[in-house]
Amino acid sequence: MATRVRRVRCPACGGSSEYSEANPWRPFCCERCKNHDFGAWASEHYRVADPAAPGSHADDGAEVPPQH
């Protein structure tokens, strides 16, 4: 029985990418797409939202005065 190769969409270019140990850049299709994505993270084009952003009072232990 032949093993099926799992194919996924490359997150960078949208092309087909083999998702297996044979592809060292998985889930990307090539080194160029992997580096492009890494560069976007490094230059802060992508960001993860901080639910406890500065100025919020989320579980910081401080009491919030009542508003009138």
All heavy atoms as TSV, in Angstrom:
chain	resi	resn	atom	element	x	y	z
A	1	MET	N	N	0.839	-1.171	0.000
A	1	MET	CA	C	0.000	0.000	0.000
A	1	MET	C	C	0.891	1.243	0.000
A	1	MET	O	O	1.783	1.391	0.818
A	1	MET	CB	C	-0.904	-0.013	1.227
A	1	MET	CG	C	-1.884	1.098	1.262
A	1	MET	SD	S	-3.041	0.765	2.613
A	1	MET	CE	C	-4.113	2.107	2.359
A	2	ALA	N	N	0.642	2.154	-0.899
A	2	ALA	CA	C	1.442	3.366	-1.021
A	2	ALA	C	C	1.018	4.393	0.024
A	2	ALA	O	O	-0.153	4.522	0.350
A	2	ALA	CB	C	1.285	3.958	-2.411
A	3	THR	N	N	2.002	5.100	0.540
A	3	THR	CA	C	1.719	6.144	1.517
A	3	THR	C	C	1.355	7.421	0.784
A	3	THR	O	O	2.054	7.845	-0.126
A	3	THR	CB	C	2.964	6.404	2.394
A	3	THR	OG1	O	3.357	5.185	3.003
A	3	THR	CG2	C	2.682	7.435	3.448
A	4	ARG	N	N	0.245	8.017	1.188
A	4	ARG	CA	C	-0.172	9.280	0.565
A	4	ARG	C	C	0.646	10.415	1.134
A	4	ARG	O	O	0.894	10.476	2.330
A	4	ARG	CB	C	-1.650	9.544	0.831
A	4	ARG	CG	C	-2.561	8.706	-0.027
A	4	ARG	CD	C	-4.006	9.026	0.204
A	4	ARG	NE	N	-4.228	10.465	0.372
A	4	ARG	CZ	C	-5.344	11.081	0.050
A	4	ARG	NH1	N	-6.346	10.388	-0.436
A	4	ARG	NH2	N	-5.497	12.373	0.236
A	5	VAL	N	N	1.045	11.321	0.273
A	5	VAL	CA	C	1.790	12.495	0.690
A	5	VAL	C	C	0.784	13.592	1.008
A	5	VAL	O	O	-0.083	13.908	0.196
A	5	VAL	CB	C	2.763	12.955	-0.420
A	5	VAL	CG1	C	3.451	14.245	-0.029
A	5	VAL	CG2	C	3.773	11.867	-0.710
A	6	ARG	N	N	0.890	14.155	2.182
A	6	ARG	CA	C	-0.023	15.228	2.576
A	6	ARG	C	C	0.443	16.523	1.935
A	6	ARG	O	O	1.586	16.929	2.075
A	6	ARG	CB	C	-0.035	15.365	4.088
A	6	ARG	CG	C	-1.016	16.405	4.556
A	6	ARG	CD	C	-1.102	16.423	6.053
A	6	ARG	NE	N	-2.005	17.475	6.475
A	6	ARG	CZ	C	-2.072	17.967	7.669
A	6	ARG	NH1	N	-1.284	17.477	8.612
A	6	ARG	NH2	N	-2.899	18.930	7.976
A	7	ARG	N	N	-0.463	17.180	1.231
A	7	ARG	CA	C	-0.164	18.453	0.577
A	7	ARG	C	C	-0.970	19.537	1.274
A	7	ARG	O	O	-2.142	19.356	1.576
A	7	ARG	CB	C	-0.527	18.417	-0.901
A	7	ARG	CG	C	0.027	17.222	-1.614
A	7	ARG	CD	C	1.166	17.286	-2.514
A	7	ARG	NE	N	1.748	18.467	-3.005
A	7	ARG	CZ	C	3.068	18.589	-3.176
A	7	ARG	NH1	N	3.859	17.606	-2.843
A	7	ARG	NH2	N	3.586	19.663	-3.676
A	8	VAL	N	N	-0.312	20.651	1.561
A	8	VAL	CA	C	-0.962	21.785	2.205
A	8	VAL	C	C	-0.670	23.032	1.383
A	8	VAL	O	O	0.193	23.032	0.512
A	8	VAL	CB	C	-0.471	21.980	3.665
A	8	VAL	CG1	C	-0.856	20.800	4.527
A	8	VAL	CG2	C	1.020	22.227	3.711
A	9	ARG	N	N	-1.392	24.079	1.683
A	9	ARG	CA	C	-1.172	25.356	1.006
A	9	ARG	C	C	-0.064	26.105	1.729
A	9	ARG	O	O	-0.097	26.257	2.953
A	9	ARG	CB	C	-2.460	26.164	1.028
A	9	ARG	CG	C	-2.522	27.271	0.018
A	9	ARG	CD	C	-3.881	27.899	0.045
A	9	ARG	NE	N	-3.926	28.745	1.229
A	9	ARG	CZ	C	-4.314	30.003	1.237
A	9	ARG	NH1	N	-4.775	30.551	0.154
A	9	ARG	NH2	N	-4.288	30.702	2.327
A	10	CYS	N	N	0.923	26.598	0.987
A	10	CYS	CA	C	2.012	27.374	1.564
A	10	CYS	C	C	1.429	28.663	2.144
A	10	CYS	O	O	0.730	29.400	1.448
A	10	CYS	CB	C	3.055	27.693	0.495
A	10	CYS	SG	S	4.367	28.785	1.061
A	11	PRO	N	N	1.696	28.978	3.425
A	11	PRO	CA	C	1.133	30.184	4.023
A	11	PRO	C	C	1.663	31.483	3.412
A	11	PRO	O	O	1.036	32.525	3.541
A	11	PRO	CB	C	1.539	30.097	5.497
A	11	PRO	CG	C	2.290	28.847	5.676
A	11	PRO	CD	C	2.453	28.183	4.367
A	12	ALA	N	N	2.795	31.424	2.741
A	12	ALA	CA	C	3.389	32.640	2.176
A	12	ALA	C	C	2.895	32.934	0.764
A	12	ALA	O	O	2.444	34.035	0.474
A	12	ALA	CB	C	4.909	32.535	2.194
A	13	CYS	N	N	2.978	31.931	-0.114
A	13	CYS	CA	C	2.645	32.186	-1.525
A	13	CYS	C	C	1.344	31.545	-1.978
A	13	CYS	O	O	0.840	31.850	-3.054
A	13	CYS	CB	C	3.784	31.714	-2.426
A	13	CYS	SG	S	3.935	29.917	-2.556
A	14	GLY	N	N	0.816	30.617	-1.178
A	14	GLY	CA	C	-0.428	29.954	-1.541
A	14	GLY	C	C	-0.240	28.740	-2.439
A	14	GLY	O	O	-1.201	28.080	-2.788
A	15	GLY	N	N	0.997	28.440	-2.792
A	15	GLY	CA	C	1.275	27.283	-3.639
A	15	GLY	C	C	1.167	25.980	-2.862
A	15	GLY	O	O	1.002	25.959	-1.643
A	16	SER	N	N	1.282	24.889	-3.569
A	16	SER	CA	C	1.200	23.569	-2.966
A	16	SER	C	C	2.525	23.239	-2.275
A	16	SER	O	O	3.601	23.518	-2.793
A	16	SER	CB	C	0.908	22.529	-4.048
A	16	SER	OG	O	0.817	21.250	-3.476
A	17	SER	N	N	2.434	22.650	-1.093
A	17	SER	CA	C	3.617	22.302	-0.321
A	17	SER	C	C	3.453	20.916	0.268
A	17	SER	O	O	2.389	20.576	0.784
A	17	SER	CB	C	3.802	23.321	0.807
A	17	SER	OG	O	4.883	22.973	1.633
A	18	GLU	N	N	4.496	20.115	0.200
A	18	GLU	CA	C	4.463	18.781	0.776
A	18	GLU	C	C	4.713	18.896	2.271
A	18	GLU	O	O	5.712	19.472	2.706
A	18	GLU	CB	C	5.546	17.901	0.152
A	18	GLU	CG	C	5.569	16.500	0.686
A	18	GLU	CD	C	6.631	15.638	0.024
A	18	GLU	OE1	O	6.910	15.833	-1.166
A	18	GLU	OE2	O	7.173	14.767	0.729
A	19	TYR	N	N	3.794	18.371	3.071
A	19	TYR	CA	C	3.930	18.440	4.525
A	19	TYR	C	C	4.433	17.093	5.021
A	19	TYR	O	O	3.676	16.195	5.388
A	19	TYR	CB	C	2.593	18.784	5.177
A	19	TYR	CG	C	2.747	19.192	6.623
A	19	TYR	CD1	C	3.091	20.490	6.953
A	19	TYR	CD2	C	2.570	18.280	7.645
A	19	TYR	CE1	C	3.247	20.880	8.264
A	19	TYR	CE2	C	2.727	18.655	8.969
A	19	TYR	CZ	C	3.069	19.958	9.268
A	19	TYR	OH	O	3.240	20.344	10.571
A	20	SER	N	N	5.760	16.951	5.000
A	20	SER	CA	C	6.389	15.725	5.475
A	20	SER	C	C	7.823	16.038	5.888
A	20	SER	O	O	8.318	17.144	5.671
A	20	SER	CB	C	6.400	14.666	4.370
A	20	SER	OG	O	7.347	15.003	3.379
A	21	GLU	N	N	8.476	15.059	6.468
A	21	GLU	CA	C	9.871	15.238	6.872
A	21	GLU	C	C	10.791	15.460	5.680
A	21	GLU	O	O	11.901	15.969	5.840
A	21	GLU	CB	C	10.335	14.047	7.700
A	21	GLU	CG	C	9.674	13.999	9.067
A	21	GLU	CD	C	10.182	12.850	9.927
A	21	GLU	OE1	O	11.262	12.311	9.633
A	21	GLU	OE2	O	9.491	12.515	10.891
A	22	ALA	N	N	10.341	15.110	4.490
A	22	ALA	CA	C	11.139	15.312	3.285
A	22	ALA	C	C	11.238	16.793	2.916
A	22	ALA	O	O	12.125	17.194	2.172
A	22	ALA	CB	C	10.541	14.522	2.117
A	23	ASN	N	N	10.338	17.626	3.453
A	23	ASN	CA	C	10.341	19.061	3.171
A	23	ASN	C	C	10.878	19.788	4.407
A	23	ASN	O	O	10.159	19.983	5.378
A	23	ASN	CB	C	8.932	19.546	2.843
A	23	ASN	CG	C	8.875	21.039	2.588
A	23	ASN	OD1	O	9.874	21.742	2.639
A	23	ASN	ND2	N	7.679	21.534	2.318
A	24	PRO	N	N	12.136	20.240	4.377
A	24	PRO	CA	C	12.708	20.891	5.563
A	24	PRO	C	C	12.111	22.259	5.877
A	24	PRO	O	O	12.362	22.801	6.945
A	24	PRO	CB	C	14.194	21.017	5.204
A	24	PRO	CG	C	14.235	21.015	3.722
A	24	PRO	CD	C	13.080	20.154	3.272
A	25	TRP	N	N	11.315	22.812	4.990
A	25	TRP	CA	C	10.729	24.140	5.200
A	25	TRP	C	C	9.248	24.081	5.549
A	25	TRP	O	O	8.581	25.101	5.576
A	25	TRP	CB	C	10.915	25.005	3.942
A	25	TRP	CG	C	12.329	25.026	3.505
A	25	TRP	CD1	C	13.386	25.616	4.144
A	25	TRP	CD2	C	12.869	24.407	2.355
A	25	TRP	NE1	N	14.540	25.405	3.450
A	25	TRP	CE2	C	14.253	24.652	2.325
A	25	TRP	CE3	C	12.320	23.654	1.313
A	25	TRP	CZ2	C	15.089	24.195	1.334
A	25	TRP	CZ3	C	13.154	23.194	0.330
A	25	TRP	CH2	C	14.520	23.462	0.343
A	26	ARG	N	N	8.716	22.879	5.796
A	26	ARG	CA	C	7.285	22.751	6.040
A	26	ARG	C	C	6.826	23.686	7.121
A	26	ARG	O	O	7.569	23.897	8.074
A	26	ARG	CB	C	6.910	21.298	6.339
A	26	ARG	CG	C	7.426	20.777	7.668
A	26	ARG	CD	C	7.044	19.297	7.837
A	26	ARG	NE	N	7.594	18.771	9.032
A	26	ARG	CZ	C	8.805	18.267	9.165
A	26	ARG	NH1	N	9.612	18.203	8.145
A	26	ARG	NH2	N	9.218	17.819	10.322
A	27	PRO	N	N	5.699	24.314	7.037
A	27	PRO	CA	C	4.654	24.141	6.031
A	27	PRO	C	C	4.878	24.971	4.767
A	27	PRO	O	O	4.027	25.005	3.891
A	27	PRO	CB	C	3.403	24.615	6.759
A	27	PRO	CG	C	3.901	25.733	7.615
A	27	PRO	CD	C	5.278	25.266	8.076
A	28	PHE	N	N	6.023	25.647	4.668
A	28	PHE	CA	C	6.305	26.465	3.484
A	28	PHE	C	C	6.778	25.582	2.347
A	28	PHE	O	O	7.284	24.488	2.563
A	28	PHE	CB	C	7.343	27.535	3.828
A	28	PHE	CG	C	6.914	28.423	4.943
A	28	PHE	CD1	C	7.349	28.204	6.241
A	28	PHE	CD2	C	6.039	29.463	4.715
A	28	PHE	CE1	C	6.932	29.001	7.280
A	28	PHE	CE2	C	5.612	30.277	5.749
A	28	PHE	CZ	C	6.060	30.037	7.034
A	29	CYS	N	N	6.648	26.082	1.126
A	29	CYS	CA	C	7.028	25.277	-0.036
A	29	CYS	C	C	8.523	25.351	-0.333
A	29	CYS	O	O	9.071	24.456	-0.963
A	29	CYS	CB	C	6.219	25.705	-1.267
A	29	CYS	SG	S	6.529	27.403	-1.794
A	30	CYS	N	N	9.185	26.410	0.129
A	30	CYS	CA	C	10.612	26.557	-0.157
A	30	CYS	C	C	11.258	27.464	0.894
A	30	CYS	O	O	10.583	28.109	1.687
A	30	CYS	CB	C	10.824	27.136	-1.553
A	30	CYS	SG	S	10.165	28.799	-1.758
A	31	GLU	N	N	12.567	27.519	0.856
A	31	GLU	CA	C	13.311	28.342	1.809
A	31	GLU	C	C	12.980	29.825	1.645
A	31	GLU	O	O	12.903	30.568	2.618
A	31	GLU	CB	C	14.805	28.110	1.630
A	31	GLU	CG	C	15.644	28.824	2.661
A	31	GLU	CD	C	17.119	28.486	2.551
A	31	GLU	OE1	O	17.564	28.037	1.475
A	31	GLU	OE2	O	17.832	28.699	3.540
A	32	ARG	N	N	12.761	30.255	0.417
A	32	ARG	CA	C	12.437	31.667	0.167
A	32	ARG	C	C	11.151	32.071	0.892
A	32	ARG	O	O	11.095	33.113	1.543
A	32	ARG	CB	C	12.295	31.909	-1.337
A	32	ARG	CG	C	11.945	33.334	-1.677
A	32	ARG	CD	C	11.825	33.493	-3.210
A	32	ARG	NE	N	11.346	34.800	-3.535
A	32	ARG	CZ	C	10.059	35.120	-3.697
A	32	ARG	NH1	N	9.135	34.202	-3.573
A	32	ARG	NH2	N	9.708	36.347	-3.985
A	33	CYS	N	N	10.104	31.247	0.788
A	33	CYS	CA	C	8.840	31.554	1.468
A	33	CYS	C	C	9.015	31.537	2.983
A	33	CYS	O	O	8.468	32.387	3.685
A	33	CYS	CB	C	7.754	30.572	1.043
A	33	CYS	SG	S	7.087	30.920	-0.596
A	34	LYS	N	N	9.791	30.593	3.503
A	34	LYS	CA	C	10.044	30.529	4.942
A	34	LYS	C	C	10.751	31.798	5.410
A	34	LYS	O	O	10.374	32.411	6.406
A	34	LYS	CB	C	10.891	29.311	5.284
A	34	LYS	CG	C	11.156	29.160	6.774
A	34	LYS	CD	C	12.146	28.065	7.053
A	34	LYS	CE	C	13.488	28.727	7.156
A	34	LYS	NZ	N	14.565	27.963	7.656
A	35	ASN	N	N	11.773	32.233	4.677
A	35	ASN	CA	C	12.520	33.431	5.053
A	35	ASN	C	C	11.684	34.697	4.914
A	35	ASN	O	O	11.826	35.624	5.705
A	35	ASN	CB	C	13.797	33.538	4.234
A	35	ASN	CG	C	14.823	32.514	4.646
A	35	ASN	OD1	O	14.806	32.014	5.764
A	35	ASN	ND2	N	15.722	32.173	3.743
A	36	HIS	N	N	10.811	34.728	3.924
A	36	HIS	CA	C	9.926	35.882	3.746
A	36	HIS	C	C	9.022	36.033	4.967
A	36	HIS	O	O	8.853	37.122	5.515
A	36	HIS	CB	C	9.104	35.703	2.476
A	36	HIS	CG	C	8.191	36.838	2.150
A	36	HIS	ND1	N	7.329	37.399	3.044
A	36	HIS	CD2	C	8.009	37.533	1.014
A	36	HIS	CE1	C	6.652	38.366	2.482
A	36	HIS	NE2	N	7.047	38.471	1.247
A	37	ASP	N	N	8.449	34.925	5.426
A	37	ASP	CA	C	7.575	34.942	6.592
A	37	ASP	C	C	8.361	35.321	7.845
A	37	ASP	O	O	7.910	36.130	8.651
A	37	ASP	CB	C	6.922	33.573	6.765
A	37	ASP	CG	C	5.906	33.571	7.889
A	37	ASP	OD1	O	4.803	34.117	7.681
A	37	ASP	OD2	O	6.210	33.025	8.966
A	38	PHE	N	N	9.550	34.755	8.012
A	38	PHE	CA	C	10.380	35.081	9.172
A	38	PHE	C	C	10.731	36.566	9.181
A	38	PHE	O	O	10.684	37.221	10.221
A	38	PHE	CB	C	11.662	34.242	9.159
A	38	PHE	CG	C	12.567	34.549	10.320
A	38	PHE	CD1	C	12.253	34.117	11.598
A	38	PHE	CD2	C	13.725	35.285	10.134
A	38	PHE	CE1	C	13.083	34.414	12.667
A	38	PHE	CE2	C	14.546	35.589	11.194
A	38	PHE	CZ	C	14.237	35.144	12.468
A	39	GLY	N	N	11.040	37.118	8.019
A	39	GLY	CA	C	11.348	38.541	7.912
A	39	GLY	C	C	10.176	39.417	8.304
A	39	GLY	O	O	10.341	40.462	8.932
A	40	ALA	N	N	8.969	38.991	7.944
A	40	ALA	CA	C	7.770	39.757	8.309
A	40	ALA	C	C	7.587	39.777	9.824
A	40	ALA	O	O	7.246	40.801	10.403
A	40	ALA	CB	C	6.538	39.179	7.618
A	41	TRP	N	N	7.821	38.643	10.488
A	41	TRP	CA	C	7.739	38.607	11.952
A	41	TRP	C	C	8.846	39.461	12.566
A	41	TRP	O	O	8.606	40.226	13.506
A	41	TRP	CB	C	7.856	37.173	12.481
A	41	TRP	CG	C	6.583	36.409	12.394
A	41	TRP	CD1	C	6.263	35.450	11.481
A	41	TRP	CD2	C	5.445	36.527	13.247
A	41	TRP	NE1	N	5.000	34.980	11.715
A	41	TRP	CE2	C	4.473	35.607	12.796
A	41	TRP	CE3	C	5.153	37.315	14.359
A	41	TRP	CZ2	C	3.242	35.464	13.419
A	41	TRP	CZ3	C	3.918	37.168	14.972
A	41	TRP	CH2	C	2.978	36.246	14.500
A	42	ALA	N	N	10.068	39.346	12.044
A	42	ALA	CA	C	11.205	40.067	12.602
A	42	ALA	C	C	11.050	41.580	12.468
A	42	ALA	O	O	11.510	42.333	13.323
A	42	ALA	CB	C	12.495	39.607	11.937
A	43	SER	N	N	10.405	42.025	11.398
A	43	SER	CA	C	10.213	43.466	11.208
A	43	SER	C	C	8.879	43.948	11.778
A	43	SER	O	O	8.470	45.074	11.523
A	43	SER	CB	C	10.320	43.813	9.723
A	43	SER	OG	O	9.304	43.160	8.989
A	44	GLU	N	N	8.223	43.083	12.542
A	44	GLU	CA	C	6.973	43.379	13.241
A	44	GLU	C	C	5.803	43.724	12.317
A	44	GLU	O	O	4.913	44.483	12.679
A	44	GLU	CB	C	7.183	44.475	14.286
A	44	GLU	CG	C	8.152	44.055	15.378
A	44	GLU	CD	C	8.313	45.084	16.473
A	44	GLU	OE1	O	7.738	46.182	16.380
A	44	GLU	OE2	O	9.017	44.781	17.434
A	45	HIS	N	N	5.778	43.117	11.125
A	45	HIS	CA	C	4.598	43.255	10.257
A	45	HIS	C	C	3.451	42.421	10.807
A	45	HIS	O	O	2.300	42.728	10.579
A	45	HIS	CB	C	4.931	42.840	8.822
A	45	HIS	CG	C	5.771	43.837	8.116
A	45	HIS	ND1	N	5.373	44.479	6.977
A	45	HIS	CD2	C	7.005	44.338	8.387
A	45	HIS	CE1	C	6.305	45.312	6.577
A	45	HIS	NE2	N	7.311	45.238	7.417
A	46	TYR	N	N	3.795	41.326	11.497
A	46	TYR	CA	C	2.806	40.504	12.174
A	46	TYR	C	C	2.967	40.769	13.660
A	46	TYR	O	O	4.080	40.906	14.158
A	46	TYR	CB	C	3.036	39.011	11.940
A	46	TYR	CG	C	3.003	38.556	10.506
A	46	TYR	CD1	C	3.908	37.605	10.059
A	46	TYR	CD2	C	2.073	39.044	9.605
A	46	TYR	CE1	C	3.880	37.152	8.755
A	46	TYR	CE2	C	2.045	38.592	8.297
A	46	TYR	CZ	C	2.952	37.645	7.884
A	46	TYR	OH	O	2.923	37.194	6.602
A	47	ARG	N	N	1.869	40.801	14.381
A	47	ARG	CA	C	1.928	41.014	15.824
A	47	ARG	C	C	0.878	40.150	16.497
A	47	ARG	O	O	-0.181	39.909	15.948
A	47	ARG	CB	C	1.669	42.470	16.175
A	47	ARG	CG	C	2.743	43.375	15.641
A	47	ARG	CD	C	2.530	44.780	16.077
A	47	ARG	NE	N	3.563	45.605	15.476
A	47	ARG	CZ	C	3.460	46.888	15.305
A	47	ARG	NH1	N	2.360	47.507	15.661
A	47	ARG	NH2	N	4.439	47.569	14.766
A	48	VAL	N	N	1.171	39.741	17.711
A	48	VAL	CA	C	0.228	38.995	18.524
A	48	VAL	C	C	-0.373	39.987	19.512
A	48	VAL	O	O	0.353	40.705	20.202
A	48	VAL	CB	C	0.927	37.838	19.269
A	48	VAL	CG1	C	-0.054	37.117	20.174
A	48	VAL	CG2	C	1.561	36.881	18.273
A	49	ALA	N	N	-1.678	40.045	19.575
A	49	ALA	CA	C	-2.363	40.984	20.465
A	49	ALA	C	C	-2.076	40.642	21.917
A	49	ALA	O	O	-2.034	39.475	22.301
A	49	ALA	CB	C	-3.857	40.948	20.212
A	50	ASP	N	N	-1.878	41.663	22.725
A	50	ASP	CA	C	-1.653	41.500	24.155
A	50	ASP	C	C	-2.960	41.804	24.878
A	50	ASP	O	O	-3.386	42.959	24.915
A	50	ASP	CB	C	-0.548	42.445	24.617
A	50	ASP	CG	C	-0.227	42.294	26.087
A	50	ASP	OD1	O	-0.804	41.404	26.746
A	50	ASP	OD2	O	0.617	43.057	26.582
A	51	PRO	N	N	-3.616	40.799	25.442
A	51	PRO	CA	C	-4.902	41.048	26.094
A	51	PRO	C	C	-4.770	41.954	27.326
A	51	PRO	O	O	-5.725	42.595	27.727
A	51	PRO	CB	C	-5.398	39.662	26.486
A	51	PRO	CG	C	-4.191	38.802	26.477
A	51	PRO	CD	C	-3.223	39.419	25.507
A	52	ALA	N	N	-3.592	42.012	27.918
A	52	ALA	CA	C	-3.374	42.874	29.078
A	52	ALA	C	C	-2.482	44.037	28.652
A	52	ALA	O	O	-1.386	44.219	29.142
A	52	ALA	CB	C	-2.735	42.084	30.203
A	53	ALA	N	N	-2.962	44.819	27.726
A	53	ALA	CA	C	-2.188	45.947	27.201
A	53	ALA	C	C	-1.990	47.000	28.277
A	53	ALA	O	O	-2.770	47.092	29.228
A	53	ALA	CB	C	-2.920	46.551	26.009
A	54	PRO	N	N	-0.940	47.813	28.141
A	54	PRO	CA	C	-0.702	48.877	29.127
A	54	PRO	C	C	-1.938	49.765	29.284
A	54	PRO	O	O	-2.608	50.103	28.320
A	54	PRO	CB	C	0.455	49.677	28.516
A	54	PRO	CG	C	1.125	48.727	27.598
A	54	PRO	CD	C	0.047	47.808	27.090
A	55	GLY	N	N	-2.225	50.098	30.517
A	55	GLY	CA	C	-3.392	50.932	30.787
A	55	GLY	C	C	-4.627	50.132	31.146
A	55	GLY	O	O	-5.598	50.673	31.646
A	56	SER	N	N	-4.603	48.832	30.890
A	56	SER	CA	C	-5.757	48.018	31.275
A	56	SER	C	C	-5.551	47.554	32.708
A	56	SER	O	O	-4.444	47.536	33.224
A	56	SER	CB	C	-5.913	46.817	30.347
A	56	SER	OG	O	-4.884	45.888	30.574
A	57	HIS	N	N	-6.599	47.150	33.351
A	57	HIS	CA	C	-6.524	46.727	34.739
A	57	HIS	C	C	-6.809	45.236	34.858
A	57	HIS	O	O	-7.419	44.798	35.826
A	57	HIS	CB	C	-7.513	47.525	35.598
A	57	HIS	CG	C	-7.265	48.996	35.562
A	57	HIS	ND1	N	-6.240	49.583	36.243
A	57	HIS	CD2	C	-7.881	49.993	34.891
A	57	HIS	CE1	C	-6.249	50.882	36.016
A	57	HIS	NE2	N	-7.235	51.151	35.192
A	58	ALA	N	N	-6.366	44.459	33.909
A	58	ALA	CA	C	-6.651	43.026	33.898
A	58	ALA	C	C	-5.737	42.286	34.871
A	58	ALA	O	O	-4.560	42.102	34.616
A	58	ALA	CB	C	-6.481	42.473	32.496
A	59	ASP	N	N	-6.283	41.901	36.011
A	59	ASP	CA	C	-5.572	41.072	36.996
A	59	ASP	C	C	-4.217	41.622	37.413
A	59	ASP	O	O	-3.273	40.883	37.619
A	59	ASP	CB	C	-5.408	39.639	36.478
A	59	ASP	CG	C	-6.730	38.921	36.416
A	59	ASP	OD1	O	-7.641	39.278	37.183
A	59	ASP	OD2	O	-6.849	37.987	35.599
A	60	ASP	N	N	-4.078	42.940	37.562
A	60	ASP	CA	C	-2.805	43.483	38.015
A	60	ASP	C	C	-2.784	43.663	39.534
A	60	ASP	O	O	-1.804	44.138	40.093
A	60	ASP	CB	C	-2.483	44.802	37.309
A	60	ASP	CG	C	-3.490	45.903	37.577
A	60	ASP	OD1	O	-4.450	45.654	38.327
A	60	ASP	OD2	O	-3.307	47.000	37.033
A	61	GLY	N	N	-3.876	43.294	40.190
A	61	GLY	CA	C	-3.927	43.371	41.635
A	61	GLY	C	C	-4.377	44.716	42.159
A	61	GLY	O	O	-4.676	44.855	43.333
A	62	ALA	N	N	-4.417	45.722	41.310
A	62	ALA	CA	C	-4.832	47.054	41.755
A	62	ALA	C	C	-6.349	47.152	41.740
A	62	ALA	O	O	-7.018	46.584	40.894
A	62	ALA	CB	C	-4.243	48.104	40.831
A	63	GLU	N	N	-6.854	47.867	42.722
A	63	GLU	CA	C	-8.294	48.081	42.754
A	63	GLU	C	C	-8.642	49.245	41.854
A	63	GLU	O	O	-7.945	50.257	41.811
A	63	GLU	CB	C	-8.757	48.372	44.179
A	63	GLU	CG	C	-8.677	47.164	45.058
A	63	GLU	CD	C	-9.366	47.401	46.388
A	63	GLU	OE1	O	-10.335	48.184	46.443
A	63	GLU	OE2	O	-8.944	46.786	47.364
A	64	VAL	N	N	-9.726	49.097	41.136
A	64	VAL	CA	C	-10.186	50.149	40.245
A	64	VAL	C	C	-11.200	50.983	41.001
A	64	VAL	O	O	-12.177	50.455	41.526
A	64	VAL	CB	C	-10.838	49.542	38.971
A	64	VAL	CG1	C	-11.360	50.631	38.082
A	64	VAL	CG2	C	-9.849	48.649	38.253
A	65	PRO	N	N	-10.953	52.304	41.112
A	65	PRO	CA	C	-11.903	53.137	41.846
A	65	PRO	C	C	-13.247	53.181	41.127
A	65	PRO	O	O	-13.315	53.126	39.886
A	65	PRO	CB	C	-11.243	54.516	41.855
A	65	PRO	CG	C	-10.257	54.499	40.765
A	65	PRO	CD	C	-9.862	53.069	40.567
A	66	PRO	N	N	-14.340	53.240	41.880
A	66	PRO	CA	C	-15.668	53.290	41.237
A	66	PRO	C	C	-15.831	54.611	40.454
A	66	PRO	O	O	-15.318	55.647	40.854
A	66	PRO	CB	C	-16.654	53.231	42.414
A	66	PRO	CG	C	-15.853	53.617	43.606
A	66	PRO	CD	C	-14.427	53.279	43.320
A	67	GLN	N	N	-16.502	54.505	39.331
A	67	GLN	CA	C	-16.740	55.693	38.525
A	67	GLN	C	C	-18.122	56.263	38.863
A	67	GLN	O	O	-19.072	55.520	39.045
A	67	GLN	CB	C	-16.659	55.358	37.051
A	67	GLN	CG	C	-15.274	54.925	36.665
A	67	GLN	CD	C	-15.100	54.887	35.160
A	67	GLN	OE1	O	-15.994	55.221	34.422
A	67	GLN	NE2	N	-13.928	54.477	34.731
A	68	HIS	N	N	-18.203	57.575	38.956
A	68	HIS	CA	C	-19.461	58.237	39.347
A	68	HIS	C	C	-20.145	58.797	38.158
A	68	HIS	O	O	-19.724	59.328	37.269
A	68	HIS	CB	C	-19.207	59.330	40.372
A	68	HIS	CG	C	-18.599	58.793	41.619
A	68	HIS	ND1	N	-19.322	58.156	42.590
A	68	HIS	CD2	C	-17.307	58.782	42.066
A	68	HIS	CE1	C	-18.514	57.795	43.569
A	68	HIS	NE2	N	-17.299	58.170	43.271
